Amino acid sequence: MREFLAQVFSAEVWGYVLPATWQTIYMTAISTAITIFFGLLFGILLYITDKDGLHPLPIFNKIFGAIINSVLSLPSMIVILLFLPLSKMIVGVSYGPKAFIVSLSIVCIPIFSRMVENSVLEVAKGKVEAAKAMGASNLDIIFKVMLPESLPTLIRNFVVLTITLISITAIAGSFGAGGLGELAVRFGYHRYRSDILAAVIIVLLVVVECLQLFGASISKKILKKRHLV
Amino acid sequence: MVALFIEIKNVSKKFKNHDQEFDVLKDINLEIQKGDIFGIIGFSGAGKSTLIRCINRLETVSSGTIHIGNHEIDKLSKKGMNLYRQKIGMIFQHFNLFDSRTVYGNVAFPLEVAGKSKQEIKRRVTEILELVNISDKKDFYPGQLSGGQKQRVGIARALANNPDILLSDEATSALDPVTSLSVLDLLKDINKKLGITIILITHSLDVIKYTCNNMAVLEDGLIAENGSVRKIFAKPSSETAKVFIKNNADLAKFDYLGGGDGI
């Protein structure tokens, strides 16, 4: 056991693990940024175009919702494969971390869109009514009421999104995206290097735990500041 | 001060639920004078909330017209609508304050929406918080306030843009009797100081008796009767008014209830 642990923390293992960790963080960070932008946009769009929303467009809402759902209902592995050609068109290559950013974002945007929609739906209807009664425009209502009011929930959802993204990067890894997922498959699975697999698991546990703690503490800080907890 | 200000003419409102249609308001006619405190009373489901929301067009009428001053409000464009709403304040049973903003931020909200400058906002918020007597809580969040304090902030927020009309939707129903009275006193005070027209809906007769000059009784979407509070109390003609007045008298017999309150 001691020998194994020494092996897990050896320079050789981390020589593989550290660069892969950076690749994973790189993929996750950029895909998260893209996902947040489009997820917020689409989530708010779903919310306002609902038949009870600020600007009802029932037909658009139904079609848009169906598109979101259809991407959601496919396994992420299939979505990744499906959009690789698109990645190639946009970034020029179809392997390595860069190539998979497009696919990863497409997997995650529908998830985060629904999360955003649910978060803003939680804002009490009375607050929206009050804002309307004061003559606020829809933009005012979104940016001055809905988003600030739902910020603690949004942050929590954002953490879940990031963690989901990390696990999806592992799937992308088995298609040549690089990162921790690829390392786990290449060494842990094909070459029986359980020391590398263990190191990968340790890194993932630490990263996810840190994210979780960080997100929860920010969310809680905001709630405390507003005296809601 | 006898100038016709709000004129509601033949207003009906239908709601569609699945395939069924409900008549929430049926041919409502009401005239409200400038500077009046006008009460609308009725049982739950009588259509009070819908009627008051037609006045600031949170609900659109199915037929009929509403004139305020020289404006027919159903003819307003969306932009005109938002400008018009800035001149009508509204307060709510559950206050509907923004938890993400301090007391200052809440009262500043309608001014931001109206595109006022930073200095103008600061001046007005300070002034209005003083008027409702809650200046010391300026930097507090709604989560730190009591119900009565929250409603004072709600009133301050509703008054920020110097509205001509204040709509009160069961504003004291969630408050204890003593706090209720202080909020109603504040409303009367504002009416006197600013000459603002107040329309309040309630299911408490005491609120009407204490606050209003004129009233209407809403019964199943119809105006059962309207006129001066004094007249209706002396000689109620509608069933609803009779029931309300009788219950009120019955309750008054129980001393410990203090003759009813705003609950």
Contacts between the chains, C-beta under 8 A, distances in Angstrom:
chain1	res1	chain2	res2	distance
A	124	B	94	8.0
A	124	B	96	7.2
A	126	B	92	6.0
A	126	B	94	5.7
A	126	B	96	4.1
A	127	B	96	5.2
A	127	B	97	7.9
A	127	B	98	6.2
A	129	B	58	6.2
A	129	B	92	7.7
A	129	B	96	6.8
A	130	B	90	7.1
A	130	B	92	6.4
A	130	B	96	3.9
A	130	B	97	8.0
A	131	B	109	7.5
A	131	B	113	7.9
A	132	B	58	6.1
A	132	B	85	7.3
A	133	B	56	5.5
A	133	B	58	6.2
A	133	B	85	6.1
A	133	B	88	7.3
A	133	B	89	8.0
A	133	B	90	4.2
A	133	B	167	7.8
A	134	B	85	6.6
A	134	B	86	6.7
A	134	B	89	8.0
A	134	B	90	7.8
A	134	B	109	6.6
A	134	B	110	4.2
A	134	B	113	5.9
A	134	B	157	7.4
A	134	B	158	7.9
A	134	B	161	7.7
A	135	B	81	7.8
A	135	B	82	4.1
A	135	B	83	6.5
A	135	B	84	7.4
A	135	B	85	3.7
A	135	B	86	3.9
A	135	B	110	7.1
A	135	B	113	5.8
A	135	B	114	7.0
A	135	B	161	7.9
A	136	B	82	7.3
A	136	B	109	7.7
A	136	B	110	7.9
A	136	B	113	4.7
A	137	B	82	6.1
A	137	B	113	7.4
A	140	B	112	7.7
A	140	B	113	5.3
A	144	B	109	6.8
A	144	B	112	7.0
A	144	B	113	7.7
A	145	B	98	6.3
A	148	B	98	7.4
A	148	B	100	3.8
A	148	B	101	7.4
A	149	B	98	6.3
A	149	B	99	6.3
A	149	B	100	5.1
A	151	B	100	6.8
A	225	B	141	7.2
A	226	B	99	5.2
A	226	B	100	6.4
A	226	B	141	4.8
A	226	B	142	7.9
A	226	B	143	5.4
A	227	B	141	5.0
A	227	B	142	8.0
A	227	B	143	3.1
A	227	B	144	4.7
A	228	B	99	6.0
A	228	B	143	5.1
